[in-house]
Amino acid sequence: MESLLSWIKTAKELEYFWAIEIVGIFIFILLFNYSSRLILNKFEIKAQKTKNTWDDAFVYALRTPLRFMGWLLGFNFLTVFSTDLLPGYVYQNVLIGNQLFLLLFLMVFLNSFIKKSEDNLISQKFLSDPVDPTTVKAISKLLRASVLIVVLLTVMQLFDYSVSGLLAFGGIGGIAVGFAAKDLLANFFGGLMIYLDRPFSVGDWIRSPDKEIEGTVEDIGWRLTRIRTFSKRPLYIPNSIFASISVENPSRMSNRRIYETIGIRYDDLKKMKKIVLDVKNMLEAHDQIDSGQTLMVNFNTFSESSVDFFVYTFTKTTDWALFHEIKQDILLKISEIIELNGSEVAFPTSTLYLKSNDEDK
């Protein structure tokens, strides 16, 4: 080290030493960035071979801070080699600048690590059973907000601002802010309750019998929830609304129900028992009907123009399009059963009885 310092002192006497400094530091920065990129590439290849969620996120988060770390080190070397040219107070500011940039690098690293971990936790590439996206995004937002607050408080402490005084003022001012922004806070806590209770998640189809709300959830923010209606229009709903309304989540149904009433003619009343039995046997044998759920086929009502029986059963699928295909197949088979029994589906009719003159006599 003494020899190195002696060489530097001797080299400084050269006329073009400043040019040598700049070229040397620039070469150091290039070598540092190149070597760090090679090392990270090797670690990334190894990380991709594992199913671990965190190593990929760690390597990904290191890239940006390391890229700028080389330039920060180069700037520090430049100030060390230029001790005779710079005033003394510069070094104190350089020390503060180093601490500031290290805090920024730490914030960038943690934010990138949290964001990449969020993507990995909801991806089937890393987990065969991904974590619920809504919960992961909520925790991710809270962690990133916490990182930002801690870094800001540390930076303020670095520049000799009283953090304790700020926190004390925040406690007093928080009451006034709470009254002024009660709707905003209500929406914030409404969003928090959605994340904790999870009545619905992104991608779910929801509707409310209390409000004209129906569609697919696209995003759950801290203030608003965005729903895409079936007419493809976005619907923005304050989160506090969900605390006072009932929400139905058809996406989480276990089965879809078929509930239909079918009428046959009064002339075919004697055939009702056979028709009901055949329809029930057909449903029990149908491969798309869940036999473990309630299955009922019964003569039900004497209507004005027909005698009615009802069909009450559940499909195995919850897919909306496939459900209608199954329902169509079942209704067609019921019509075939009615026809095979020599009956007809009833339609509104009226019978007029005329009294003859002979009967008057």
Order of alpha helices (4+ residues) and beta strands (2+ residues): alpha-alpha-alpha-alpha-alpha-alpha-alpha-beta-beta-beta-beta-beta-alpha-beta-beta-alpha-alpha
